[in-house]
Amino acid sequence: MTDQATPKAGHADAGHAINWTALRAAANEAMSHAYAPYSKFPVGVAALVDDGRIISGCNVENASYGLSLCAECALVSSLHMTGGGRLVAFTCVDGAGGILMPCGRCRQLLYEHSTSGMLLETVSGIRTIDEVIPDAFGPRELEEFAARNKS
Ligand code: THU
């Protein structure tokens, strides 16, 4: 996909030209704020929201190690703090600016707040949220379940 992908009607990015260069720049800027004294592995993430705004986040570690917050946690908090909405496109970078795959737990976090067909920049190219967390369990599945079981 080019840096200025043309949106297709009905797709996750309909109405938005996804500027991957700008998203990567926002992720790199966020990465520069990472607090990663233990792993020494700073991470930055950025996403395009369905109203057009760009949000970002960095990882924040903890002396207890296990309580460390992935960059995606900050992103999701920022999503809600700045008006909510759904994620249309996402990228994640490491300390050298290289594309990083979100960890398994964070794929679930992203899925919760995704538009159907949300796009992610990954180590193997642009992928949809359904490709990076196949057969996922999330709000859409709960809605389908509720609709099926309505008396
Ligand atoms: N990390 C993230 O922030 N996001 C991910 O998706 C992968 C891992 C962070 C957690 C920890 O602070 C550091 O990377 C090393 O695992």
Backbone and ligand atoms as CSV (ligand in chain L), in Angstrom:
chain,resi,resn,atom,element,x,y,z
A,1,MET,N,N,0.841,-1.199,0.000
A,1,MET,CA,C,0.000,0.000,0.000
A,1,MET,C,C,0.878,1.253,0.000
A,2,THR,N,N,0.430,2.247,-0.714
A,2,THR,CA,C,1.205,3.486,-0.743
A,2,THR,C,C,0.997,4.250,0.552
A,3,ASP,N,N,1.798,5.292,0.760
A,3,ASP,CA,C,1.645,6.081,1.973
A,3,ASP,C,C,0.339,6.849,1.994
A,4,GLN,N,N,-0.210,7.156,0.815
A,4,GLN,CA,C,-1.499,7.868,0.751
A,4,GLN,C,C,-2.493,6.936,0.078
A,5,ALA,N,N,-2.897,5.888,0.794
A,5,ALA,CA,C,-3.785,4.895,0.199
A,5,ALA,C,C,-5.139,5.522,-0.136
A,6,THR,N,N,-5.697,5.110,-1.281
A,6,THR,CA,C,-7.027,5.587,-1.650
A,6,THR,C,C,-8.062,4.750,-0.928
A,7,PRO,N,N,-8.961,5.380,-0.160
A,7,PRO,CA,C,-9.944,4.604,0.569
A,7,PRO,C,C,-10.966,3.950,-0.360
A,8,LYS,N,N,-11.407,2.742,-0.008
A,8,LYS,CA,C,-12.447,2.061,-0.787
A,8,LYS,C,C,-13.761,2.152,-0.012
A,9,ALA,N,N,-14.843,2.381,-0.740
A,9,ALA,CA,C,-16.145,2.510,-0.075
A,9,ALA,C,C,-16.424,1.277,0.773
A,10,GLY,N,N,-16.915,1.477,1.961
A,10,GLY,CA,C,-17.284,0.354,2.831
A,10,GLY,C,C,-16.121,-0.234,3.585
A,11,HIS,N,N,-14.917,0.195,3.315
A,11,HIS,CA,C,-13.745,-0.351,4.003
A,11,HIS,C,C,-13.465,0.453,5.254
A,12,ALA,N,N,-12.590,-0.112,6.105
A,12,ALA,CA,C,-12.272,0.556,7.376
A,12,ALA,C,C,-11.779,1.980,7.162
A,13,ASP,N,N,-11.092,2.210,6.079
A,13,ASP,CA,C,-10.509,3.530,5.866
A,13,ASP,C,C,-11.357,4.404,4.955
A,14,ALA,N,N,-12.615,3.974,4.699
A,14,ALA,CA,C,-13.495,4.803,3.872
A,14,ALA,C,C,-13.596,6.194,4.489
A,15,GLY,N,N,-13.389,7.212,3.695
A,15,GLY,CA,C,-13.467,8.580,4.203
A,15,GLY,C,C,-12.146,9.088,4.739
A,16,HIS,N,N,-11.153,8.231,4.822
A,16,HIS,CA,C,-9.855,8.665,5.330
A,16,HIS,C,C,-8.758,8.172,4.404
A,17,ALA,N,N,-7.918,9.088,3.938
A,17,ALA,CA,C,-6.695,8.660,3.276
A,17,ALA,C,C,-5.733,8.338,4.400
A,18,ILE,N,N,-5.247,7.113,4.434
A,18,ILE,CA,C,-4.365,6.740,5.546
A,18,ILE,C,C,-2.945,7.154,5.220
A,19,ASN,N,N,-2.469,8.111,5.993
A,19,ASN,CA,C,-1.125,8.626,5.807
A,19,ASN,C,C,-0.201,7.851,6.760
A,20,TRP,N,N,0.338,6.738,6.251
A,20,TRP,CA,C,1.164,5.872,7.098
A,20,TRP,C,C,2.430,6.581,7.551
A,21,THR,N,N,2.934,7.480,6.713
A,21,THR,CA,C,4.142,8.237,7.090
A,21,THR,C,C,3.862,9.089,8.319
A,22,ALA,N,N,2.707,9.770,8.331
A,22,ALA,CA,C,2.342,10.613,9.477
A,22,ALA,C,C,2.097,9.750,10.721
A,23,LEU,N,N,1.480,8.589,10.525
A,23,LEU,CA,C,1.226,7.695,11.674
A,23,LEU,C,C,2.543,7.207,12.267
A,24,ARG,N,N,3.476,6.823,11.387
A,24,ARG,CA,C,4.796,6.363,11.868
A,24,ARG,C,C,5.523,7.486,12.601
A,25,ALA,N,N,5.409,8.724,12.071
A,25,ALA,CA,C,6.064,9.876,12.724
A,25,ALA,C,C,5.476,10.072,14.118
A,26,ALA,N,N,4.157,9.962,14.244
A,26,ALA,CA,C,3.510,10.119,15.555
A,26,ALA,C,C,3.948,8.995,16.495
A,27,ALA,N,N,4.100,7.786,15.967
A,27,ALA,CA,C,4.535,6.650,16.797
A,27,ALA,C,C,5.984,6.856,17.260
A,28,ASN,N,N,6.820,7.361,16.369
A,28,ASN,CA,C,8.222,7.610,16.743
A,28,ASN,C,C,8.328,8.716,17.791
A,29,GLU,N,N,7.494,9.739,17.637
A,29,GLU,CA,C,7.500,10.839,18.614
A,29,GLU,C,C,7.071,10.284,19.973
A,30,ALA,N,N,6.025,9.463,19.970
A,30,ALA,CA,C,5.543,8.855,21.222
A,30,ALA,C,C,6.638,7.980,21.834
A,31,MET,N,N,7.312,7.211,20.981
A,31,MET,CA,C,8.393,6.310,21.456
A,31,MET,C,C,9.474,7.093,22.209
A,32,SER,N,N,9.693,8.350,21.801
A,32,SER,CA,C,10.740,9.154,22.453
A,32,SER,C,C,10.378,9.481,23.909
A,33,HIS,N,N,9.119,9.262,24.286
A,33,HIS,CA,C,8.677,9.505,25.669
A,33,HIS,C,C,8.614,8.230,26.501
A,34,ALA,N,N,8.976,7.102,25.905
A,34,ALA,CA,C,8.849,5.821,26.610
A,34,ALA,C,C,9.653,5.822,27.909
A,35,TYR,N,N,9.123,5.116,28.887
A,35,TYR,CA,C,9.834,4.907,30.163
A,35,TYR,C,C,10.126,3.405,30.216
A,36,ALA,N,N,11.313,3.030,29.766
A,36,ALA,CA,C,11.643,1.611,29.648
A,36,ALA,C,C,13.026,1.324,30.232
A,37,PRO,N,N,13.221,1.671,31.539
A,37,PRO,CA,C,14.557,1.492,32.121
A,37,PRO,C,C,14.921,0.027,32.338
A,38,TYR,N,N,13.940,-0.865,32.351
A,38,TYR,CA,C,14.216,-2.277,32.657
A,38,TYR,C,C,14.495,-3.077,31.389
A,39,SER,N,N,13.596,-2.978,30.431
A,39,SER,CA,C,13.829,-3.722,29.181
A,39,SER,C,C,14.759,-2.960,28.245
A,40,LYS,N,N,14.847,-1.642,28.446
A,40,LYS,CA,C,15.570,-0.783,27.506
A,40,LYS,C,C,15.052,-0.986,26.080
A,41,PHE,N,N,13.729,-1.208,26.005
A,41,PHE,CA,C,13.072,-1.459,24.716
A,41,PHE,C,C,11.901,-0.480,24.575
A,42,PRO,N,N,12.214,0.759,24.182
A,42,PRO,CA,C,11.127,1.739,24.032
A,42,PRO,C,C,10.209,1.381,22.866
A,43,VAL,N,N,8.924,1.637,23.061
A,43,VAL,CA,C,7.923,1.350,22.031
A,43,VAL,C,C,7.019,2.575,21.884
A,44,GLY,N,N,6.657,2.860,20.658
A,44,GLY,CA,C,5.684,3.925,20.392
A,44,GLY,C,C,4.622,3.419,19.448
A,45,VAL,N,N,3.392,3.859,19.669
A,45,VAL,CA,C,2.282,3.449,18.795
A,45,VAL,C,C,1.490,4.689,18.404
A,46,ALA,N,N,0.805,4.589,17.275
A,46,ALA,CA,C,-0.094,5.667,16.852
A,46,ALA,C,C,-1.234,5.060,16.060
A,47,ALA,N,N,-2.366,5.733,16.116
A,47,ALA,CA,C,-3.540,5.239,15.386
A,47,ALA,C,C,-4.343,6.398,14.830
A,48,LEU,N,N,-5.002,6.101,13.716
A,48,LEU,CA,C,-5.982,7.021,13.132
A,48,LEU,C,C,-7.350,6.618,13.674
A,49,VAL,N,N,-8.082,7.600,14.189
A,49,VAL,CA,C,-9.423,7.348,14.731
A,49,VAL,C,C,-10.449,7.679,13.644
A,50,ASP,N,N,-11.645,7.137,13.765
A,50,ASP,CA,C,-12.646,7.306,12.695
A,50,ASP,C,C,-13.143,8.740,12.517
A,51,ASP,N,N,-12.789,9.644,13.425
A,51,ASP,CA,C,-13.128,11.052,13.191
A,51,ASP,C,C,-11.954,11.830,12.594
A,52,GLY,N,N,-10.857,11.114,12.287
A,52,GLY,CA,C,-9.720,11.737,11.610
A,52,GLY,C,C,-8.572,12.118,12.524
A,53,ARG,N,N,-8.780,12.052,13.849
A,53,ARG,CA,C,-7.659,12.470,14.688
A,53,ARG,C,C,-6.633,11.346,14.817
A,54,ILE,N,N,-5.408,11.748,15.174
A,54,ILE,CA,C,-4.320,10.787,15.383
A,54,ILE,C,C,-4.006,10.767,16.873
A,55,ILE,N,N,-3.952,9.570,17.437
A,55,ILE,CA,C,-3.615,9.414,18.851
A,55,ILE,C,C,-2.362,8.545,18.946
A,56,SER,N,N,-1.712,8.575,20.100
A,56,SER,CA,C,-0.451,7.836,20.224
A,56,SER,C,C,-0.230,7.406,21.667
A,57,GLY,N,N,0.822,6.650,21.884
A,57,GLY,CA,C,1.155,6.201,23.236
A,57,GLY,C,C,2.538,5.574,23.276
A,58,CYS,N,N,3.093,5.497,24.486
A,58,CYS,CA,C,4.409,4.872,24.680
A,58,CYS,C,C,4.311,3.874,25.836
A,59,ASN,N,N,5.290,2.968,25.910
A,59,ASN,CA,C,5.292,2.015,27.028
A,59,ASN,C,C,5.843,2.668,28.290
A,60,VAL,N,N,5.313,2.242,29.411
A,60,VAL,CA,C,5.711,2.761,30.722
A,60,VAL,C,C,5.924,1.557,31.638
A,61,GLU,N,N,7.188,1.307,31.945
A,61,GLU,CA,C,7.511,0.104,32.725
A,61,GLU,C,C,7.430,0.366,34.218
A,62,ASN,N,N,7.632,-0.699,34.991
A,62,ASN,CA,C,7.490,-0.632,36.442
A,62,ASN,C,C,8.531,-1.541,37.067
A,63,ALA,N,N,9.028,-1.134,38.254
A,63,ALA,CA,C,10.050,-1.925,38.946
A,63,ALA,C,C,9.572,-3.347,39.216
A,64,SER,N,N,8.257,-3.524,39.282
A,64,SER,CA,C,7.733,-4.879,39.498
A,64,SER,C,C,7.672,-5.663,38.189
A,65,TYR,N,N,8.174,-5.101,37.117
A,65,TYR,CA,C,8.227,-5.722,35.780
A,65,TYR,C,C,6.846,-6.101,35.242
A,66,GLY,N,N,6.154,-6.987,35.967
A,66,GLY,CA,C,4.869,-7.509,35.464
A,66,GLY,C,C,3.800,-6.435,35.338
A,67,LEU,N,N,3.975,-5.327,36.023
A,67,LEU,CA,C,2.977,-4.252,35.953
A,67,LEU,C,C,3.269,-3.257,34.842
A,68,SER,N,N,4.273,-3.538,34.043
A,68,SER,CA,C,4.610,-2.623,32.946
A,68,SER,C,C,3.429,-2.457,32.004
A,69,LEU,N,N,3.281,-1.253,31.508
A,69,LEU,CA,C,2.181,-0.947,30.585
A,69,LEU,C,C,2.722,-0.868,29.167
A,70,CYS,N,N,2.133,-1.646,28.283
A,70,CYS,CA,C,2.510,-1.559,26.875
A,70,CYS,C,C,2.045,-0.210,26.316
A,71,ALA,N,N,2.671,0.199,25.238
A,71,ALA,CA,C,2.319,1.475,24.600
A,71,ALA,C,C,0.846,1.504,24.192
A,72,GLU,N,N,0.300,0.342,23.856
A,72,GLU,CA,C,-1.093,0.269,23.422
A,72,GLU,C,C,-2.054,0.645,24.546
A,73,CYS,N,N,-1.637,0.381,25.809
A,73,CYS,CA,C,-2.492,0.765,26.951
A,73,CYS,C,C,-2.667,2.275,26.962
A,74,ALA,N,N,-1.570,2.998,26.757
A,74,ALA,CA,C,-1.625,4.464,26.733
A,74,ALA,C,C,-2.466,4.943,25.554
A,75,LEU,N,N,-2.350,4.254,24.425
A,75,LEU,CA,C,-3.119,4.641,23.237
A,75,LEU,C,C,-4.617,4.518,23.494
A,76,VAL,N,N,-5.008,3.408,24.097
A,76,VAL,CA,C,-6.432,3.167,24.361
A,76,VAL,C,C,-6.954,4.189,25.374
A,77,SER,N,N,-6.143,4.512,26.372
A,77,SER,CA,C,-6.530,5.535,27.333
A,77,SER,C,C,-6.687,6.882,26.624
A,78,SER,N,N,-5.753,7.208,25.769
A,78,SER,CA,C,-5.821,8.459,25.021
A,78,SER,C,C,-7.066,8.498,24.129
A,79,LEU,N,N,-7.416,7.360,23.548
A,79,LEU,CA,C,-8.623,7.288,22.703
A,79,LEU,C,C,-9.835,7.780,23.489
A,80,HIS,N,N,-9.969,7.258,24.700
A,80,HIS,CA,C,-11.151,7.620,25.497
A,80,HIS,C,C,-11.036,9.011,26.097
A,81,MET,N,N,-9.816,9.394,26.457
A,81,MET,CA,C,-9.615,10.719,27.057
A,81,MET,C,C,-9.853,11.856,26.059
A,82,THR,N,N,-9.712,11.554,24.776
A,82,THR,CA,C,-9.794,12.636,23.776
A,82,THR,C,C,-11.041,12.528,22.896
A,83,GLY,N,N,-12.041,11.788,23.362
A,83,GLY,CA,C,-13.313,11.816,22.623
A,83,GLY,C,C,-13.850,10.484,22.150
A,84,GLY,N,N,-13.126,9.397,22.408
A,84,GLY,CA,C,-13.631,8.070,22.028
A,84,GLY,C,C,-13.544,7.841,20.533
A,85,GLY,N,N,-14.394,6.952,20.044
A,85,GLY,CA,C,-14.379,6.603,18.619
A,85,GLY,C,C,-13.734,5.240,18.409
A,86,ARG,N,N,-13.538,4.917,17.136
A,86,ARG,CA,C,-12.995,3.600,16.787
A,86,ARG,C,C,-11.709,3.748,15.980
A,87,LEU,N,N,-10.828,2.761,16.153
A,87,LEU,CA,C,-9.524,2.800,15.485
A,87,LEU,C,C,-9.651,2.320,14.044
A,88,VAL,N,N,-9.100,3.108,13.138
A,88,VAL,CA,C,-9.167,2.807,11.705
A,88,VAL,C,C,-7.841,2.223,11.213
A,89,ALA,N,N,-6.728,2.769,11.704
A,89,ALA,CA,C,-5.402,2.328,11.257
A,89,ALA,C,C,-4.423,2.493,12.404
A,90,PHE,N,N,-3.403,1.604,12.438
A,90,PHE,CA,C,-2.505,1.533,13.602
A,90,PHE,C,C,-1.100,1.175,13.164
A,91,THR,N,N,-0.129,1.779,13.841
A,91,THR,CA,C,1.254,1.357,13.629
A,91,THR,C,C,2.002,1.354,14.959
A,92,CYS,N,N,3.051,0.563,15.032
A,92,CYS,CA,C,3.816,0.358,16.268
A,92,CYS,C,C,5.298,0.305,15.887
A,93,VAL,N,N,6.116,1.102,16.610
A,93,VAL,CA,C,7.550,1.111,16.283
A,93,VAL,C,C,8.410,0.810,17.502
A,94,ASP,N,N,9.599,0.269,17.232
A,94,ASP,CA,C,10.569,0.011,18.299
A,94,ASP,C,C,11.516,1.213,18.428
A,95,GLY,N,N,12.531,1.062,19.269
A,95,GLY,CA,C,13.429,2.172,19.557
A,95,GLY,C,C,14.220,2.664,18.363
A,96,ALA,N,N,14.329,1.833,17.336
A,96,ALA,CA,C,15.060,2.236,16.134
A,96,ALA,C,C,14.109,2.712,15.035
A,97,GLY,N,N,12.823,2.774,15.375
A,97,GLY,CA,C,11.841,3.209,14.373
A,97,GLY,C,C,11.362,2.091,13.471
A,98,GLY,N,N,11.789,0.855,13.757
A,98,GLY,CA,C,11.350,-0.294,12.942
A,98,GLY,C,C,9.929,-0.715,13.325
A,99,ILE,N,N,9.220,-1.250,12.345
A,99,ILE,CA,C,7.849,-1.703,12.605
A,99,ILE,C,C,7.875,-2.907,13.552
A,100,LEU,N,N,6.985,-2.857,14.530
A,100,LEU,CA,C,6.921,-3.900,15.563
A,100,LEU,C,C,5.512,-4.462,15.574
A,101,MET,N,N,5.398,-5.765,15.794
A,101,MET,CA,C,4.067,-6.361,15.957
A,101,MET,C,C,3.568,-6.124,17.372
A,102,PRO,N,N,2.303,-5.732,17.531
A,102,PRO,CA,C,1.755,-5.643,18.881
A,102,PRO,C,C,1.705,-7.031,19.527
A,103,CYS,N,N,1.951,-7.084,20.826
A,103,CYS,CA,C,1.922,-8.375,21.518
A,103,CYS,C,C,0.496,-8.920,21.516
A,104,GLY,N,N,0.345,-10.168,21.906
A,104,GLY,CA,C,-0.963,-10.833,21.848
A,104,GLY,C,C,-2.029,-10.107,22.650
A,105,ARG,N,N,-1.690,-9.741,23.875
A,105,ARG,CA,C,-2.674,-9.050,24.706
A,105,ARG,C,C,-3.092,-7.734,24.062
A,106,CYS,N,N,-2.139,-7.043,23.456
A,106,CYS,CA,C,-2.463,-5.745,22.863
A,106,CYS,C,C,-3.272,-5.889,21.584
A,107,ARG,N,N,-3.158,-7.021,20.900
A,107,ARG,CA,C,-4.034,-7.254,19.742
A,107,ARG,C,C,-5.478,-7.316,20.229
A,108,GLN,N,N,-5.682,-7.944,21.377
A,108,GLN,CA,C,-7.024,-7.997,21.966
A,108,GLN,C,C,-7.494,-6.590,22.361
A,109,LEU,N,N,-6.594,-5.811,22.960
A,109,LEU,CA,C,-6.933,-4.420,23.320
A,109,LEU,C,C,-7.350,-3.635,22.083
A,110,LEU,N,N,-6.584,-3.781,21.008
A,110,LEU,CA,C,-6.879,-3.049,19.772
A,110,LEU,C,C,-8.191,-3.521,19.167
A,111,TYR,N,N,-8.414,-4.835,19.218
A,111,TYR,CA,C,-9.643,-5.415,18.642
A,111,TYR,C,C,-10.880,-4.798,19.284
A,112,GLU,N,N,-10.826,-4.624,20.585
A,112,GLU,CA,C,-11.954,-4.065,21.335
A,112,GLU,C,C,-12.385,-2.706,20.768
A,113,HIS,N,N,-11.429,-1.926,20.315
A,113,HIS,CA,C,-11.706,-0.541,19.913
A,113,HIS,C,C,-11.597,-0.341,18.403
A,114,SER,N,N,-11.559,-1.435,17.657
A,114,SER,CA,C,-11.332,-1.344,16.208
A,114,SER,C,C,-12.623,-1.112,15.434
A,115,THR,N,N,-12.474,-0.463,14.264
A,115,THR,CA,C,-13.548,-0.551,13.282
A,115,THR,C,C,-13.412,-1.920,12.638
A,116,SER,N,N,-14.511,-2.417,12.086
A,116,SER,CA,C,-14.438,-3.654,11.330
A,116,SER,C,C,-13.494,-3.417,10.146
A,117,GLY,N,N,-12.481,-4.265,10.010
A,117,GLY,CA,C,-11.540,-4.097,8.895
A,117,GLY,C,C,-10.401,-3.139,9.180
A,118,MET,N,N,-10.237,-2.749,10.431
A,118,MET,CA,C,-9.116,-1.876,10.822
A,118,MET,C,C,-7.799,-2.385,10.222
A,119,LEU,N,N,-6.964,-1.448,9.797
A,119,LEU,CA,C,-5.691,-1.818,9.159
A,119,LEU,C,C,-4.516,-1.610,10.114
A,120,LEU,N,N,-3.543,-2.513,10.046
A,120,LEU,CA,C,-2.329,-2.398,10.860
A,120,LEU,C,C,-1.115,-2.511,9.952
A,121,GLU,N,N,-0.138,-1.682,10.238
A,121,GLU,CA,C,1.142,-1.784,9.530
A,121,GLU,C,C,1.949,-2.827,10.296
A,122,THR,N,N,2.318,-3.922,9.642
A,122,THR,CA,C,2.994,-5.013,10.353
A,122,THR,C,C,4.304,-5.376,9.677
A,123,VAL,N,N,5.030,-6.288,10.315
A,123,VAL,CA,C,6.298,-6.741,9.751
A,123,VAL,C,C,6.098,-7.470,8.427
A,124,SER,N,N,4.857,-7.900,8.155
A,124,SER,CA,C,4.594,-8.560,6.873
A,124,SER,C,C,3.647,-7.727,6.005
A,125,GLY,N,N,3.682,-6.415,6.192
A,125,GLY,CA,C,2.875,-5.528,5.347
A,125,GLY,C,C,1.586,-5.093,6.032
A,126,ILE,N,N,0.697,-4.466,5.258
A,126,ILE,CA,C,-0.570,-3.996,5.819
A,126,ILE,C,C,-1.499,-5.193,6.008
A,127,ARG,N,N,-2.007,-5.335,7.219
A,127,ARG,CA,C,-2.906,-6.455,7.552
A,127,ARG,C,C,-4.167,-5.898,8.194
A,128,THR,N,N,-5.239,-6.677,8.133
A,128,THR,CA,C,-6.454,-6.275,8.849
A,128,THR,C,C,-6.394,-6.812,10.271
A,129,ILE,N,N,-7.212,-6.212,11.129
A,129,ILE,CA,C,-7.278,-6.674,12.519
A,129,ILE,C,C,-7.672,-8.158,12.569
A,130,ASP,N,N,-8.530,-8.592,11.657
A,130,ASP,CA,C,-8.949,-10.003,11.668
A,130,ASP,C,C,-7.812,-10.939,11.284
A,131,GLU,N,N,-6.857,-10.423,10.538
A,131,GLU,CA,C,-5.700,-11.260,10.180
A,131,GLU,C,C,-4.730,-11.401,11.351
A,132,VAL,N,N,-4.620,-10.362,12.182
A,132,VAL,CA,C,-3.635,-10.444,13.270
A,132,VAL,C,C,-4.234,-11.034,14.550
A,133,ILE,N,N,-5.575,-11.118,14.612
A,133,ILE,CA,C,-6.200,-11.818,15.742
A,133,ILE,C,C,-7.421,-12.574,15.203
A,134,PRO,N,N,-7.131,-13.700,14.528
A,134,PRO,CA,C,-8.203,-14.432,13.864
A,134,PRO,C,C,-9.195,-15.045,14.852
A,135,ASP,N,N,-10.448,-15.152,14.403
A,135,ASP,CA,C,-11.511,-15.751,15.223
A,135,ASP,C,C,-11.560,-15.119,16.613
A,136,ALA,N,N,-11.437,-13.794,16.628
A,136,ALA,CA,C,-11.328,-13.088,17.906
A,136,ALA,C,C,-12.639,-13.087,18.677
A,137,PHE,N,N,-12.507,-12.870,19.958
A,137,PHE,CA,C,-13.652,-12.672,20.842
A,137,PHE,C,C,-13.656,-11.212,21.253
A,138,GLY,N,N,-14.751,-10.517,20.996
A,138,GLY,CA,C,-14.809,-9.096,21.335
A,138,GLY,C,C,-16.223,-8.587,21.313
A,139,PRO,N,N,-16.389,-7.272,21.276
A,139,PRO,CA,C,-17.724,-6.682,21.369
A,139,PRO,C,C,-18.650,-7.088,20.224
A,140,ARG,N,N,-18.101,-7.245,19.012
A,140,ARG,CA,C,-18.969,-7.640,17.894
A,140,ARG,C,C,-19.513,-9.051,18.111
A,141,GLU,N,N,-18.663,-9.926,18.656
A,141,GLU,CA,C,-19.093,-11.304,18.908
A,141,GLU,C,C,-20.155,-11.338,20.018
A,142,LEU,N,N,-19.962,-10.507,21.041
A,142,LEU,CA,C,-20.956,-10.448,22.118
A,142,LEU,C,C,-22.295,-9.939,21.596
A,143,GLU,N,N,-22.235,-8.960,20.683
A,143,GLU,CA,C,-23.482,-8.443,20.096
A,143,GLU,C,C,-24.189,-9.517,19.285
A,144,GLU,N,N,-23.403,-10.264,18.496
A,144,GLU,CA,C,-23.998,-11.350,17.697
A,144,GLU,C,C,-24.637,-12.381,18.612
A,145,PHE,N,N,-23.953,-12.709,19.686
A,145,PHE,CA,C,-24.464,-13.687,20.648
A,145,PHE,C,C,-25.789,-13.197,21.236
A,146,ALA,N,N,-25.817,-11.926,21.614
A,146,ALA,CA,C,-27.029,-11.360,22.221
A,146,ALA,C,C,-28.176,-11.374,21.216
A,147,ALA,N,N,-27.864,-11.042,19.939
A,147,ALA,CA,C,-28.901,-11.002,18.904
A,147,ALA,C,C,-29.462,-12.400,18.659
A,148,ARG,N,N,-28.575,-13.413,18.665
A,148,ARG,CA,C,-29.005,-14.811,18.438
A,148,ARG,C,C,-29.908,-15.310,19.544
A,149,ASN,N,N,-29.623,-14.819,20.766
A,149,ASN,CA,C,-30.324,-15.368,21.933
A,149,ASN,C,C,-31.504,-14.511,22.393
A,150,LYS,N,N,-31.840,-13.505,21.559
A,150,LYS,CA,C,-32.988,-12.656,21.919
A,150,LYS,C,C,-34.267,-13.472,21.782
A,151,SER,N,N,-35.105,-13.423,22.783
A,151,SER,CA,C,-36.332,-14.253,22.718
A,151,SER,C,C,-37.397,-13.575,21.846
L,1,THU,N1,N,5.739,-3.579,24.443
L,1,THU,C1,C,4.784,-2.672,24.056
L,1,THU,O1,O,4.756,-1.549,24.552
L,1,THU,N2,N,3.891,-3.073,23.128
L,1,THU,C2,C,3.900,-4.269,22.488
L,1,THU,O2,O,2.988,-4.566,21.723
L,1,THU,C3,C,5.061,-5.172,22.693
L,1,THU,C4,C,5.828,-4.930,23.931
L,1,THU,C5,C,6.701,-3.172,25.486
L,1,THU,C6,C,6.474,-3.809,26.820
L,1,THU,C7,C,7.842,-3.678,27.460
L,1,THU,O3,O,7.910,-2.407,28.101
L,1,THU,C8,C,8.805,-3.693,26.293
L,1,THU,O4,O,8.007,-3.527,25.117
L,1,THU,C9,C,9.602,-4.987,26.187
L,1,THU,O5,O,8.759,-6.075,26.154
